[in-house]
Amino acid sequence: MQNINIKIGGVPEHFNYPWHLAKQQNPNLPFTWQNFNGGTGAMIKAIETQEIDMAVMLTEGAITGINKGLNAKIVGTYVISPLIWGIHVAAGSPYQKTNDLECGTFGISRKYSGSHLMTIVNAKRKKWIPNALNFEIIGSLDGARQAFNENKIDGFLWEMFTTKHLVDSGEWRRVGICRTPWPCFVMVAHKNALKNNKEEILKIIEAVRKTAIETEENLIIDFISKKYNLSKTDILDWKKRTQWLIAPRITVDAVEYTQKVLHEVGIIESTKNERFYLADCCELRQSIGNVVD
């Protein structure tokens, strides 16, 4: 019998600690993890080429990718709370508040990435001049640091706690925040992986869910602090803001509203029926209860 190994990708950020901790606690779980510093865009490419079978990615990235033809489906919701994006400038920047950046150049990891979309969402919320934004593709968080140093960008949006060490060190300043109007993360799998190993994928998801629920808080804090360079205070603050689901479920609103915004900002050309995006094992609900706090 062939050994099954589900190749799973995700960003190297604290949100993904349950996967690493679950694997540490149960090495026999049939998956391997691969970090993607390039974020959603890089994971979409890796799923399309089947370099990985599955990924934990931003909800808006998953909807965009599948809408544009990614041969994959959403298998469930990972984090149901919004993602908080920090709006950053270099320490020596003359910009002091978010509105100062109205006609500035923003770093984005890739076209149509989360950093790209949320920059547009923020501009629309602020009622900035349409089409006044300029973008510079920087690839990753390290690329953003280099772009700031070389004065290629004026602003950069990235998850607030992931960049906190750069703010705390004085390299960057945070001039504002922007919350996503939809759940943070979903789990996406290539259609072939779902066809061949759906039951194994669902068992892995359940094991990761149990890790998030059952692991003692002190162990989680210690694990995250060592792996992701966050202080205990920061971790507790982040945990208070984060609600997990880690299950094959998603709400109608999550799909409908994400599509609506993506269409309004021109990232997708048309919307689809909600079921178009979902694996047959993923339940579509009006609302989701029993969230893991």
C-alpha positions in Angstrom: 0.0 0.0 0.0 1.4 3.4 -1.0 2.1 5.8 1.8 -0.1 8.9 1.6 1.6 12.3 2.1 -0.5 15.4 1.6 1.7 18.4 0.7 0.3 21.5 2.4 1.5 25.1 2.0 1.0 28.3 4.0 2.7 31.5 5.0 5.3 31.3 7.7 3.1 33.2 10.2 1.7 32.6 13.7 -1.8 31.8 12.3 -0.4 28.4 11.1 1.0 27.3 14.4 -1.8 24.5 14.8 -0.4 22.6 11.8 3.2 22.6 13.1 2.1 21.8 16.6 -0.2 19.0 15.4 2.6 17.5 13.4 5.0 17.8 16.4 2.5 16.1 18.7 1.6 13.4 16.1 4.5 12.8 13.6 2.4 10.1 11.9 -0.1 12.6 10.5 0.1 12.1 6.7 1.2 15.6 5.7 4.3 17.7 5.1 4.3 21.5 5.4 6.0 24.0 3.0 6.3 27.7 3.8 5.5 30.3 1.1 7.1 33.7 1.8 5.4 35.0 -1.3 1.9 34.5 0.1 -1.3 33.6 -1.8 0.0 34.2 -5.3 2.9 31.8 -4.8 0.6 29.2 -3.3 -1.8 29.5 -6.2 1.0 28.7 -8.6 2.2 25.8 -6.5 -1.3 24.3 -6.3 -1.8 24.7 -10.1 1.5 22.8 -10.8 0.7 20.3 -8.0 3.9 21.2 -6.2 1.5 21.1 -3.2 -1.9 19.4 -2.8 -3.4 21.9 -0.4 -2.9 25.4 1.1 -4.1 27.7 3.8 -4.7 31.0 2.1 -6.5 34.3 2.4 -10.2 34.0 1.6 -10.0 36.6 -1.1 -7.0 34.9 -2.7 -8.8 31.6 -2.8 -12.0 33.1 -4.3 -9.9 35.0 -6.9 -7.8 32.0 -7.9 -10.7 29.7 -8.3 -12.8 32.3 -10.2 -9.9 32.7 -12.6 -9.6 29.0 -13.2 -7.4 27.5 -10.4 -8.1 23.8 -10.5 -8.9 23.6 -6.8 -11.8 23.9 -4.4 -12.3 25.4 -0.9 -12.5 22.6 1.6 -13.4 24.7 4.6 -12.9 27.7 6.8 -9.7 28.0 8.8 -9.9 31.3 10.7 -13.3 33.0 10.8 -12.4 36.3 12.3 -11.2 39.2 10.1 -7.5 39.7 9.3 -6.0 42.9 10.6 -3.7 44.5 8.1 -1.2 47.1 9.3 -0.6 50.1 7.0 3.1 50.7 7.2 5.6 53.4 6.2 9.4 53.6 6.7 10.5 55.1 10.0 11.9 58.2 8.3 8.9 58.7 6.0 7.2 62.1 6.0 3.8 60.4 6.0 2.2 60.5 9.4 -1.4 59.2 8.8 -3.1 56.9 6.4 -4.6 59.7 4.3 -1.2 61.1 3.6 -0.6 58.1 1.4 -3.5 58.8 -1.0 -1.4 59.3 -4.1 1.6 57.2 -2.9 3.2 54.0 -4.2 2.3 50.8 -2.4 4.3 47.6 -2.2 2.3 44.5 -3.1 3.6 40.9 -3.0 2.0 40.1 -6.4 -0.8 41.4 -8.6 -4.2 40.3 -7.2 -2.6 39.3 -3.9 -4.0 40.1 -0.5 -1.7 43.1 -0.1 -2.9 44.4 -3.5 -6.6 43.9 -2.8 -6.5 45.3 0.7 -4.7 48.4 -0.5 -7.6 49.0 -2.9 -10.2 48.2 -0.2 -8.5 50.7 2.1 -8.5 53.3 -0.7 -12.2 52.8 -1.4 -13.0 53.0 2.3 -11.1 56.3 2.6 -12.8 57.6 -0.6 -9.4 58.3 -2.2 -9.2 59.5 -5.8 -10.0 56.6 -8.1 -7.0 55.1 -9.9 -4.6 57.4 -8.0 -2.7 54.5 -6.4 0.6 53.2 -7.8 1.9 49.7 -7.1 5.4 48.2 -6.9 5.6 44.4 -6.9 8.0 43.4 -4.1 7.4 39.7 -3.7 7.6 39.2 0.1 8.0 40.9 3.4 11.8 41.0 2.9 11.1 42.5 -0.5 9.1 45.2 1.2 11.9 46.0 3.6 14.3 46.4 0.7 11.9 48.5 -1.3 11.4 50.9 1.7 15.2 51.2 2.1 15.5 52.0 -1.6 12.6 54.5 -1.5 10.7 52.5 -4.1 7.5 52.4 -2.1 5.7 54.8 0.3 3.3 52.3 2.0 2.8 48.6 2.5 -0.1 46.6 4.0 0.7 43.3 5.8 -0.8 41.4 8.7 -0.3 43.5 11.8 1.4 41.1 14.1 3.7 39.6 11.5 5.2 43.0 11.0 5.1 44.1 14.6 8.8 43.3 15.2 9.7 45.8 12.5 7.5 48.5 14.1 8.9 47.7 17.6 12.5 47.9 16.3 11.9 51.3 14.8 12.5 50.2 11.2 8.8 50.9 10.2 5.9 52.9 11.5 2.3 51.8 11.5 0.1 54.7 10.5 -3.2 52.8 10.4 -5.0 49.4 10.1 -7.5 47.9 7.7 -9.7 44.9 8.6 -10.9 42.5 6.0 -14.7 42.5 5.6 -14.6 38.6 5.4 -13.1 35.7 7.3 -9.3 35.5 7.3 -8.3 32.2 5.9 -9.8 29.2 4.1 -8.3 25.8 3.2 -8.0 25.0 -0.5 -7.1 21.7 -2.2 -6.3 20.7 -5.7 -9.2 18.7 -7.3 -6.9 15.7 -7.8 -6.0 15.6 -4.1 -9.7 15.8 -3.3 -10.5 13.0 -5.7 -7.8 10.7 -4.5 -7.4 11.6 -0.8 -10.4 13.4 0.5 -10.9 11.3 3.6 -7.2 11.8 4.6 -7.5 15.6 4.1 -10.6 15.7 6.3 -8.8 13.6 9.0 -5.8 16.0 8.9 -8.1 19.0 9.2 -9.9 17.5 12.2 -6.5 16.7 13.9 -5.4 20.3 13.4 -8.7 21.5 14.8 -8.3 19.4 17.9 -4.8 20.8 18.4 -6.2 24.4 18.4 -8.9 23.4 20.8 -7.2 21.1 23.2 -3.6 22.3 23.6 -2.9 24.2 26.8 -2.6 28.0 26.4 0.9 28.1 28.0 2.2 25.5 25.6 0.7 27.4 22.6 2.2 30.7 23.8 5.6 29.2 24.3 5.5 27.4 20.9 4.4 30.6 19.0 6.9 32.8 20.8 9.9 30.6 19.9 8.8 29.9 16.3 7.5 33.3 15.3 9.4 35.8 17.5 6.4 37.3 19.2 6.2 38.4 22.8 3.7 36.8 25.3 1.8 40.1 25.4 1.5 40.2 21.6 0.4 36.6 21.4 -2.3 37.1 24.0 -3.5 40.2 22.2 -3.6 38.3 18.9 -5.4 35.3 20.4 -8.1 37.5 21.8 -8.8 38.9 18.3 -8.7 35.5 16.6 -11.5 33.0 16.2 -10.8 29.5 14.7 -13.1 27.2 12.8 -10.8 24.7 11.1 -13.7 22.7 9.6 -15.3 21.9 6.2 -17.8 24.7 6.5 -18.2 28.2 5.2 -21.0 30.8 5.2 -23.0 32.1 2.2 -22.0 35.7 3.3 -18.3 34.9 3.3 -18.4 33.8 -0.4 -21.0 36.3 -1.6 -19.5 39.4 0.0 -15.9 38.5 -0.9 -16.9 38.0 -4.5 -18.9 41.3 -4.5 -15.9 43.3 -3.3 -13.5 41.5 -5.7 -15.8 42.3 -8.6 -16.3 46.0 -7.5 -12.5 46.6 -7.5 -12.0 44.9 -10.8 -10.0 41.9 -9.7 -12.6 39.3 -11.0 -14.7 39.9 -14.1 -17.9 38.2 -12.9 -19.3 36.4 -9.9 -20.3 32.8 -9.6 -22.7 30.6 -7.7 -21.4 30.0 -4.2 -21.1 26.2 -4.8 -18.7 26.9 -7.7 -15.9 27.5 -5.2 -16.6 24.6 -2.8 -15.6 21.0 -2.5 -18.5 18.6 -2.2 -17.4 18.0 1.4 -17.6 21.7 2.3 -21.0 22.7 3.9 -22.4 26.0 2.8 -24.3 27.6 5.8 -26.1 30.8 6.5 -24.1 31.2 9.6 -21.5 29.2 11.5 -21.6 28.5 15.2 -19.3 26.6 17.6 -16.3 28.8 16.7 -13.1 27.9 18.5 -12.1 31.0 20.6 
